[in-house]
Amino acid sequence: MVTACGTWVGWDVTSIERTAYPRFKRLITARELHLFFSPSREEAEWAAGRTQSAEHRLALLLMLKSYQRMGCFPKLAEIPNMVADFVRRAVELPDGTLPEYASQRSAEQHRALVRKRLGAKYDAAGARAVAAETIRAEAEAKNNPADLINTALEKLVEAGLELPAFSTLDAMASALRGEVNAAICVGIHDRLSEVHRARLLGLLDVLGLDGKTPFNRLKQPAQRATWSHFKNLATHLEWVDGLGDSALWLEGVASEGV
């Protein structure tokens, strides 16, 4: 949906690559594997004491190391094979062992074990509330969904909260940005007099046989620096100023959010 101000307030998808949301790199170096995904002896013993199969042990260790690295739990299918193989070899599990869960309940139990071990806060509603408050405030001055998501991520990490799924933050950024932009448009509309509204709507009227409107004149670019072009630009700015007091219309609106 598009508002009267031309602001898109529907849901669009932001590429995760444009944000700081933690994810596995496409190429992981040997150094990164050892640095971020090597289970300590104590971690390996901890996992062994809480699982009854090699598949569950590997899955639990992958959840532990992934959360330590990213602050959230990936799906098993999202974990690169090279990471799973590295952890499997590190704790000397049989070749061919794959991380698997017998049920969704097992996956939930593993996440609870990791949270308890790391002292992580699981508060889905609280995380969404922090993200929503941050995005709504930032959307007053920022319009790029990736920027809104990144700021929300910073606040969530500061609060020590488990990160919501990227799709949750993406949908939230799109919806709240739309709400804030719509409110900005309503505020601008309410500050316009009837005369100024009619004058602005008149910018779209076709006046000549060439099919052009005053809006074409409004958006004409400045030309190269010459004295005649400068005089033309001064005349153009006088005409633009005659449309109304744009400073009053945009009072309190951040320039980036317009």
N, C-alpha and C positions, 0 to 999 in steps of 0.2 A: 504494500500500500504506500502511496505517496501523498504527503500532506499538501496543503495549499501553498506552503513555502517551498515545495519541491524536495522535501526531506524524505528519504526512504526510511520507513519504520517497520519493514518486514523482517523476516529472519533470513540471514545470509550466513554462509559458512566461512570461517576464517581458517586458513591453512595453519596447522600446528607448527610448521617450520618457521612461520613468521613471528612466533612467540617464544618466550623463555620456558614454556611448559616442559618439564623433564621428560626425556624419551631416550630410547636407545639409539646410539649413532649407527649409521649404516656401516661404517668401518670402525672397528674397535682395535686398537693396537695391543700388542702383547703387554706393553707396560701398563696400559689402562686395565687390562684384565687382571693383572697381578695386584695393581694398586687398589682397585675398587671391588673386585669380586673374589678375592682369595679368602676362603673361610679360615678363621683361626682354629687351632686345635680345640679350644674351648667351645667355639661355635659348632664345630662338627660333632663334638660329644653331646652338646645340648640338643641338636637336631636328632641324633641317633636315639637319645633317651625319650624322645617324644613321638617317634614314628615306628611303625611296624613293618615297613616295606622300603626297599631301595627307592622305588618311585616316589613315595611320599617324603622320604628323607631329602631327595634331590629337590623336590618341589618346595619344601619348607626352607631349605637353604637358599634357593633362588628368590623366594619371597623376602627373606631376611636381607640378603645382599642388595636386592633391587630397591627395597625401601630405604636402606642406609644410603644408597646412592641418589635416589630420586624423590623420596618423601611421599611416595604413593605405591600402590600395588598394581603391577601390570597383569594382564591376563597371561597365562602360561604360553599361549600361542604367540604373544608379542615378544617374548624373550628370544633373542637370536640363538641359533643353534650353537654358535661358537662360545657363547657365554655358558649355556647349559653343559656343553662338553667340557669346558674348562673347569667348572665347579665339580662335575662328575669325576673327572680325573684327579682333582685336588683332594677329594675325600675317598678316593680309591673304590668307587662303586663299579659294578660289573659293566663291561662294554655293552652298549646298546640300551642301557637304562635310560628311560625317558621320564621326565617329570609329569606325573599324572595325579588326578584326584578321583577317588571312587565316587564322590558325590559333592554337591555344592556345600553340604554341611562340613565336609573335610576342609574345603577351601576356606570357609569362614573360621573354622577352628585354627587353621594355620595363621590367618591374619591376626586373630586374637592373640596367639602365642607371640607373634612378632611384636605387636603393639605393647604387650606386657613387658617383653624383654627390653625394648627400646624406650619405654616410658612415653610412647606416642599417644597423642590425644585423638580419639575417634569421636568426632562430634559433627556429623554430616550437616545437621541443621545449623549449628554454630558456624561452620565453615561457609555455608551458603550465605548466611547473614553477613559475615565479614566481607565476603566477596561482593555481595549486592550493595552494601553500604559504600564500599570503596569505588565500585564501578559507577554508581549513581553520582557520587561526588566528582569523580574525575571526568565524567561525561559532560560536565558543565563547560570544560575547557578543551577536552580531547574528543576527537571523532573517529579515530582509528581503533577498530575493535582489538587489534593486536596490542596496542598501547594500553587499553583498558584491562585486558587480561593480564598483561605483565605486571601492572601496578597491583592488581588483586593478588597475584602470586606472591609478590613481595610481602604484602600484609599477612597472608596466610602463613608464610614461612616464619615471619616475625612472631606470630601467635603460636607457633609450634603445632599447627593443625594439619591433619592429613589432607592432602590436596584432593578436591573433588575431581571427577573425570573431566577431561578436556572438553568433551561435548557439553557438559553441564555449564562450564564457564563460558563457552562459546555462545550457547543459546542465551545465557544470562546477559552477556555483553551486548548482544544484538538487540534483545528486547528492551533493556534499560536505556541503551543509547537511543532507541526509537522513542521511548517515553520522554526522555530529557529533550531531545530535539523537537518533538512535537510541542512540548511546553514552551520552549524558546520561541517557536513560530507563533504560538498563541499569544505570548507576551508582546511580540513585535506587532502582530495584527491589532491587538487591543490598544497599542499606543498610536496607531494611525487614525487620522480623522477620516470621515467619509470622503472628503475632497481628495485627500492623499491616496486613499484606496482606489478611488476611481482613476486618479492620475496614473497610478502604477499599473492598473489593469489596462489602461489605454496604451501602455507600451507594447502590447501584443496586437494592436489593431493594424491591419494592412492599410497603408495610406496611399501607395502608388501602384502603377502598373508593374513595377519590378518585383512585387510581392514582398518587399521588405517592410519591417515594422520599426517603430522607434527603439525597440529593444536591440535591433542591429546597430543602431547609432550608439546606444548606451555602452555596448561591449566592444566598440572599436578600439584597437590597440594604439598605443602611442607610436609615432613614427620617429625616424632618425632626427637627431638634434639639429634643427635649423631654426632661424628666427621666425619664418612663416609658420612652421609646424608648431612652434611654441605659442604663437598667437592663436592658432586654431585650437590648440589644447586648452588654452585659457578660456576661449569661448565655449568649448565643449564642457568644461568644468562648471561654468556659470549655468549652462543648461541643466546639467546634472543636479546642481544645488537647487535649481528651481523645482525639482520634483518633490522636495520636502526636506525636513530636518532629519537626515539619516542618523546623526549622532544621538538624537533623542530616541529614535526608534530602536537603536541597538544598545541603549544604555544598559549596562550590567551584563552584556553578552560578551564572552571571551572571543577574541578574534578568530582563534582556531576552530571554535565551535560553530561559527556562522556558516 
